[in-house]
């Protein structure tokens, strides 16, 4: 059995992909820029290889003997170059199928930077000559682990709603696609079962944990000033603000039954997530 290559294993979804693959008895190879970053993933030293998507020369060792790969990265400005580097190494090495974590907003013609980047990345993968699958999730429930320091979510989201999805569900679908036939050329647009505002999230987290969470709607300008003062780069803050404009306008409230159709069960509700992960949510109150 050839191992499944996991790129992005330290992210919310990637670490769950690794866990589910290992639990299911599948061989795994994790690529990371620093092998010490894989210490908490439950993989053996021999299952970790160092590689940097910005350094094409570092990638052949990661893709050697690989047929199927899970690919997820953050959203840096050079993410297309990183993907092209990976594909240039993967194809001659014999990689057959790439499963990429995208976004529900992916649109090559979008005026929003993040949506356009994901749309371009999807096109690059589709034109690579490899088998491909796009997984397009809504926003992650696990983002709430760090969104409310001290119990306060101070964000410029207005009353906009999002179809939040549990990363455990995303990973479960990803592993199905990685390990079963029949997913080449498919795009899975997935969300949770409810469209919830940040105020809704604060209420549900409070109920699940017995601790107080509140949402404070910040003006976008004030949010930008605070994030810059905290040391965040302007381009990254402006990228987030584009997203919050769409949230405030209600553009991310649509739901999809893609997960239920693919997996045969409903996606996890936020209340269930909050109950399961209460300790993780509370940690930011006491840190």
C-alpha positions as CSV (number, residue, x, y, z in Angstrom):
1,X,0.0,0.0,0.0
2,X,1.5,3.3,-1.0
3,X,1.3,6.1,1.6
4,X,-1.1,9.1,1.3
5,X,0.9,12.3,1.2
6,X,-0.5,15.0,3.5
7,X,0.5,18.6,2.9
8,X,-0.9,20.9,5.5
9,X,-1.0,18.3,8.2
10,X,-0.6,20.8,11.0
11,X,-3.8,22.7,10.1
12,X,-7.2,22.2,11.6
13,X,-8.3,19.9,8.7
14,X,-4.9,18.3,8.0
15,X,-4.3,17.0,11.4
16,X,-7.7,15.3,11.4
17,X,-7.0,13.9,7.9
18,X,-3.8,12.3,9.4
19,X,-5.7,11.0,12.4
20,X,-8.5,9.4,10.4
21,X,-6.1,7.9,7.9
22,X,-4.0,6.4,10.7
23,X,-7.0,5.1,12.5
24,X,-8.2,3.4,9.3
25,X,-4.9,1.6,8.9
26,X,-3.6,3.7,5.9
27,X,0.0,4.5,5.5
28,X,0.7,8.2,5.7
29,X,3.5,10.5,4.7
30,X,3.5,14.0,6.2
31,X,5.4,16.9,4.5
32,X,6.4,19.8,6.7
33,X,9.0,22.5,6.5
34,X,10.2,21.6,9.9
35,X,9.9,18.0,11.1
36,X,9.6,19.1,14.7
37,X,6.2,20.6,13.7
38,X,4.8,17.1,13.3
39,X,5.6,16.0,16.9
40,X,1.9,16.1,18.0
41,X,0.4,14.4,14.9
42,X,0.9,10.8,16.1
43,X,3.1,9.8,13.2
44,X,6.4,8.0,13.3
45,X,9.7,9.8,12.4
46,X,9.9,7.8,9.2
47,X,6.5,9.1,8.1
48,X,7.7,12.7,8.1
49,X,9.6,14.3,5.3
50,X,10.8,17.9,5.2
51,X,9.9,20.0,2.2
52,X,9.1,23.6,1.3
53,X,6.6,24.5,-1.3
54,X,8.6,27.6,-2.1
55,X,11.7,25.5,-2.9
56,X,11.0,23.1,-5.7
57,X,14.3,21.3,-5.2
58,X,13.1,20.2,-1.8
59,X,10.0,18.4,-3.0
60,X,11.0,15.2,-4.9
61,X,11.7,13.3,-1.7
62,X,8.1,14.1,-0.5
63,X,6.4,12.9,-3.7
64,X,8.5,9.8,-4.4
65,X,6.4,6.7,-4.4
66,X,3.2,8.7,-3.8
67,X,0.0,8.1,-5.8
68,X,-2.5,10.2,-3.9
69,X,-2.0,13.5,-2.1
70,X,-4.0,15.8,0.2
71,X,-3.0,19.5,-0.4
72,X,-3.9,22.4,1.8
73,X,-2.0,25.6,2.5
74,X,-2.8,28.9,4.2
75,X,-3.5,31.8,1.9
76,X,-0.2,33.6,1.2
77,X,0.2,35.9,-1.7
78,X,2.4,33.4,-3.5
79,X,0.1,30.4,-3.1
80,X,-0.3,29.8,-6.8
81,X,3.5,29.6,-7.2
82,X,3.6,27.1,-4.3
83,X,0.9,24.9,-6.0
84,X,2.7,25.0,-9.3
85,X,6.0,24.0,-7.6
86,X,4.2,21.0,-6.1
87,X,2.5,19.9,-9.3
88,X,5.8,20.2,-11.3
89,X,7.3,17.7,-8.9
90,X,4.3,15.5,-8.4
91,X,3.5,14.7,-12.0
92,X,6.9,13.2,-13.0
93,X,7.0,11.3,-9.7
94,X,3.9,9.4,-10.6
95,X,1.4,11.1,-8.4
96,X,-2.0,10.3,-9.8
97,X,-4.7,12.2,-7.7
98,X,-4.5,15.5,-5.8
99,X,-7.3,16.4,-3.4
100,X,-7.1,20.1,-2.7
101,X,-8.8,22.0,0.1
102,X,-10.4,25.0,-1.5
103,X,-13.2,27.3,-0.4
104,X,-16.9,27.7,-1.2
105,X,-16.3,31.2,-2.4
106,X,-13.7,30.1,-5.0
107,X,-14.3,32.1,-8.2
108,X,-11.6,32.9,-10.8
109,X,-13.6,36.0,-11.8
110,X,-14.2,37.3,-8.3
111,X,-13.0,40.8,-7.3
112,X,-12.2,39.4,-3.8
113,X,-8.6,38.4,-3.5
114,X,-9.1,35.1,-1.6
115,X,-12.0,33.9,-3.7
116,X,-10.0,34.7,-6.9
117,X,-6.9,32.9,-5.6
118,X,-8.8,29.8,-4.8
119,X,-10.5,29.9,-8.3
120,X,-7.1,30.3,-10.0
121,X,-5.7,27.4,-8.0
122,X,-8.6,25.2,-8.9
123,X,-7.9,26.0,-12.6
124,X,-4.2,25.3,-12.3
125,X,-4.9,21.9,-10.7
126,X,-7.5,21.0,-13.3
127,X,-5.1,21.8,-16.1
128,X,-2.2,19.8,-14.5
129,X,-3.0,16.5,-16.2
130,X,-3.5,14.8,-12.9
131,X,-6.8,13.6,-11.4
132,X,-8.2,16.2,-9.1
133,X,-10.9,16.8,-6.5
134,X,-11.8,20.1,-5.0
135,X,-13.2,20.2,-1.5
136,X,-14.9,23.6,-0.9
137,X,-15.8,24.1,2.7
138,X,-17.5,27.0,4.4
139,X,-15.8,28.6,7.4
140,X,-14.4,26.3,10.1
141,X,-16.1,25.9,13.5
142,X,-12.6,25.3,15.0
143,X,-11.7,28.9,14.2
144,X,-13.6,29.7,17.4
145,X,-10.7,28.2,19.4
146,X,-8.9,31.5,19.1
147,X,-11.6,34.0,18.1
148,X,-12.7,35.0,21.6
149,X,-9.7,35.8,23.8
150,X,-11.1,36.5,27.3
151,X,-14.5,35.5,26.0
152,X,-14.9,38.5,23.7
153,X,-15.3,38.1,19.9
154,X,-14.5,41.6,18.7
155,X,-15.0,41.4,14.9
156,X,-16.5,43.4,12.1
157,X,-19.0,40.7,11.1
158,X,-22.3,42.6,11.7
159,X,-25.3,40.3,11.9
160,X,-24.1,38.3,8.9
161,X,-24.5,34.5,9.0
162,X,-22.2,31.7,7.9
163,X,-22.8,28.0,7.4
164,X,-20.0,27.0,9.7
165,X,-18.6,23.5,9.3
166,X,-16.7,21.2,11.6
167,X,-13.2,20.4,10.4
168,X,-13.7,16.9,11.5
169,X,-16.4,16.6,8.9
170,X,-14.2,18.1,6.2
171,X,-11.5,15.6,7.1
172,X,-13.8,12.7,7.0
173,X,-14.9,13.6,3.5
174,X,-11.3,14.2,2.4
175,X,-10.3,10.8,3.6
176,X,-13.1,9.2,1.7
177,X,-12.0,10.9,-1.4
178,X,-8.4,10.0,-0.9
179,X,-9.0,6.3,-0.3
180,X,-12.0,5.4,-2.4
181,X,-12.4,5.5,-6.2
182,X,-14.9,7.6,-8.1
183,X,-14.0,11.2,-7.1
184,X,-11.9,12.4,-10.0
185,X,-13.1,15.7,-11.5
186,X,-15.6,16.3,-8.7
187,X,-16.1,19.4,-6.6
188,X,-17.7,19.1,-3.1
189,X,-19.2,22.3,-1.8
190,X,-20.0,21.7,1.8
191,X,-21.3,23.6,4.8
192,X,-22.8,22.9,8.2
193,X,-26.5,22.5,8.7
194,X,-27.2,26.1,10.0
195,X,-26.3,29.6,9.1
196,X,-25.3,31.3,12.3
197,X,-24.2,34.8,13.2
198,X,-21.3,35.6,15.5
199,X,-23.9,36.5,18.1
200,X,-25.4,33.0,17.7
201,X,-22.0,31.5,18.2
202,X,-21.4,33.4,21.4
203,X,-24.7,32.3,22.8
204,X,-24.2,28.6,21.9
205,X,-20.7,28.5,23.2
206,X,-21.9,30.1,26.5
207,X,-24.6,27.4,26.8
208,X,-22.2,24.6,26.0
209,X,-19.4,25.6,28.4
210,X,-21.2,27.4,31.2
211,X,-18.9,30.3,30.6
212,X,-19.7,33.7,29.1
213,X,-18.9,34.5,25.5
214,X,-20.0,37.8,23.9
215,X,-19.8,39.2,20.4
216,X,-18.9,42.8,19.9
217,X,-19.4,44.2,16.4
218,X,-16.4,46.3,15.6
219,X,-16.3,49.0,12.9
220,X,-14.1,47.7,10.0
221,X,-11.8,50.7,10.3
222,X,-11.3,50.1,14.0
223,X,-10.6,46.4,13.4
224,X,-8.0,47.3,10.8
225,X,-6.2,49.7,13.1
226,X,-6.1,47.1,15.9
227,X,-4.8,44.3,13.7
228,X,-2.1,46.5,12.3
229,X,-1.1,47.6,15.8
230,X,-0.9,43.9,16.8
231,X,1.8,43.4,14.1
232,X,-0.3,41.9,11.3
233,X,0.7,42.7,7.8
234,X,-1.6,45.2,6.0
235,X,-2.2,42.9,3.0
236,X,-3.4,40.1,5.3
237,X,-5.7,42.4,7.3
238,X,-7.2,43.9,4.1
239,X,-7.8,40.3,2.8
240,X,-9.8,39.5,6.0
241,X,-11.7,42.8,5.7
242,X,-12.8,41.8,2.2
243,X,-14.3,38.7,3.8
244,X,-16.0,40.6,6.5
245,X,-17.6,43.0,4.0
246,X,-19.2,39.9,2.4
247,X,-20.2,38.5,5.8
248,X,-21.9,41.8,6.8
249,X,-23.7,41.8,3.4
250,X,-25.1,38.3,4.0
251,X,-23.2,36.7,1.1
252,X,-21.9,33.7,3.1
253,X,-25.2,32.5,4.6
254,X,-26.1,30.0,2.0
255,X,-26.1,26.3,2.9
256,X,-25.1,23.2,1.0
257,X,-26.1,19.6,1.4
258,X,-22.9,18.4,-0.3
259,X,-21.6,16.8,2.8
260,X,-24.8,14.9,3.6
261,X,-25.0,13.6,0.0
262,X,-21.4,12.4,0.0
263,X,-21.3,10.9,3.5
264,X,-24.9,9.8,4.0
265,X,-25.3,11.7,7.3
266,X,-25.9,15.3,8.3
267,X,-23.0,17.6,8.9
268,X,-22.2,18.4,12.6
269,X,-24.3,21.2,14.2
270,X,-22.4,24.0,16.0
271,X,-24.1,23.1,19.3
272,X,-22.7,19.5,19.0
273,X,-19.2,20.9,18.2
274,X,-19.3,23.3,21.1
275,X,-20.2,20.5,23.5
276,X,-17.5,18.2,22.1
277,X,-14.9,20.9,22.2
278,X,-15.9,22.8,25.3
279,X,-12.4,22.5,26.9
280,X,-10.7,23.9,23.8
281,X,-13.2,26.8,23.7
282,X,-12.7,27.7,27.3
283,X,-8.9,27.6,27.1
284,X,-8.9,31.1,25.5
285,X,-10.8,32.5,28.4
286,X,-8.2,31.5,31.0
287,X,-5.1,31.9,28.9
